[in-house]
Amino acid sequence: MFESAVFGNKDRGTAEEKLWRAVIARTLEEWVSGPLRYSRKAEQFLFDDNRDFIAVCSSAGMNPTSLRKKLQSIRARGIQKDNNLPALHGQRKTHSHAQRFFQQKAYGV
């Protein structure tokens, strides 16, 4: 879901770049819809880590500053899973605004 939305044509790049883009995509999934513990770790990596984040983005062939700005824009709009958590355990979890955003981008809607 996130790969095509964030990275556009995911067939571009070397095998190593594709691997690192998949790592970033998985981190975005954890941030948006993962368990709270993983979501917090992902958020720390995406917004506060200045060493590994830059290295991973560079390995993925991405501009870390540009990606972080896009993510900060999403976060500033309050598009996070915490806003849409079910009130009671057992309720069906609804898609967050961020999930819908990335799905729409992925399918060109």
C-alpha positions as CSV (number, residue, x, y, z in Angstrom):
1,M,0.0,0.0,0.0
2,F,2.6,2.6,1.0
3,E,5.3,1.7,-1.5
4,S,3.3,2.8,-4.6
5,A,1.8,5.8,-2.8
6,V,5.1,7.1,-1.4
7,F,7.6,5.9,-4.0
8,G,5.6,6.1,-7.2
9,N,7.1,3.7,-9.7
10,K,8.5,1.1,-7.3
11,D,10.2,-0.8,-10.2
12,R,12.8,1.8,-10.5
13,G,16.2,1.5,-8.9
14,T,18.6,-1.3,-7.9
15,A,17.6,-4.3,-5.9
16,E,19.2,-2.7,-2.8
17,E,17.2,0.5,-3.3
18,K,14.0,-1.5,-3.6
19,L,14.9,-3.4,-0.4
20,W,15.4,-0.1,1.6
21,R,12.2,1.4,0.2
22,A,10.4,-1.7,1.5
23,V,12.0,-1.0,4.9
24,I,10.7,2.5,4.8
25,A,7.2,1.4,3.6
26,R,7.0,-1.1,6.5
27,T,8.0,1.6,9.0
28,L,5.2,3.8,7.6
29,E,2.7,1.0,8.0
30,E,3.8,0.5,11.6
31,W,3.5,4.2,12.3
32,V,0.0,4.4,10.9
33,S,-1.5,1.1,11.8
34,G,0.8,-1.0,13.9
35,P,0.5,-1.8,17.6
36,L,1.2,1.2,19.9
37,R,4.7,0.1,20.8
38,Y,5.8,-0.3,17.2
39,S,3.9,2.8,16.2
40,R,5.9,4.8,18.7
41,K,9.2,3.3,17.6
42,A,8.4,4.0,14.0
43,E,7.5,7.6,14.8
44,Q,10.7,8.1,16.6
45,F,12.7,6.8,13.7
46,L,10.7,8.8,11.1
47,F,10.8,12.1,12.9
48,D,13.6,12.1,15.4
49,D,16.4,9.8,14.2
50,N,18.9,11.8,12.2
51,R,21.6,9.2,11.6
52,D,19.9,6.0,10.7
53,F,17.0,7.7,8.9
54,I,19.3,9.5,6.6
55,A,21.3,6.4,5.9
56,V,18.2,4.3,5.1
57,C,16.8,7.0,2.9
58,S,20.1,7.4,1.1
59,S,20.3,3.7,0.6
60,A,16.7,3.8,-0.8
61,G,17.7,6.5,-3.3
62,M,15.5,9.0,-1.6
63,N,15.9,12.5,-0.2
64,P,15.5,12.2,3.5
65,T,14.7,15.9,4.0
66,S,11.9,15.7,1.4
67,L,10.4,12.6,2.8
68,R,10.5,13.9,6.4
69,K,8.8,17.1,5.3
70,K,6.0,15.1,3.6
71,L,5.6,13.0,6.8
72,Q,5.6,16.1,9.0
73,S,2.8,17.6,6.9
74,I,0.7,14.4,7.3
75,R,1.4,14.3,11.1
76,A,0.6,18.1,11.4
77,R,-2.9,17.4,9.9
78,G,-3.5,14.9,12.7
79,I,-3.7,12.0,10.4
80,Q,-2.7,9.2,12.8
81,K,-4.2,6.0,14.0
82,D,-4.6,7.3,17.5
83,N,-7.5,9.5,16.3
84,N,-9.5,6.5,15.0
85,L,-8.9,3.8,17.6
86,P,-12.0,1.7,18.4
87,A,-13.5,2.7,21.8
88,L,-13.8,-0.9,23.0
89,H,-11.7,-4.0,22.4
90,G,-13.2,-6.3,19.8
91,Q,-14.7,-3.5,17.7
92,R,-13.6,-3.5,14.1
93,K,-10.9,-1.0,13.5
94,T,-11.6,1.6,10.9
95,H,-9.1,2.9,8.4
96,S,-7.4,6.1,9.5
97,H,-7.2,9.1,7.3
98,A,-3.6,8.3,6.5
99,Q,-4.4,4.8,5.4
100,R,-7.2,6.1,3.1
101,F,-4.8,8.8,1.8
102,F,-2.2,6.2,0.9
103,Q,-4.7,3.8,-0.6
104,Q,-6.1,6.6,-2.7
105,K,-2.6,7.6,-3.9
106,A,-1.8,3.9,-4.6
107,Y,-4.9,3.4,-6.8
108,G,-4.7,6.9,-8.4
109,V,-8.0,8.1,-6.9
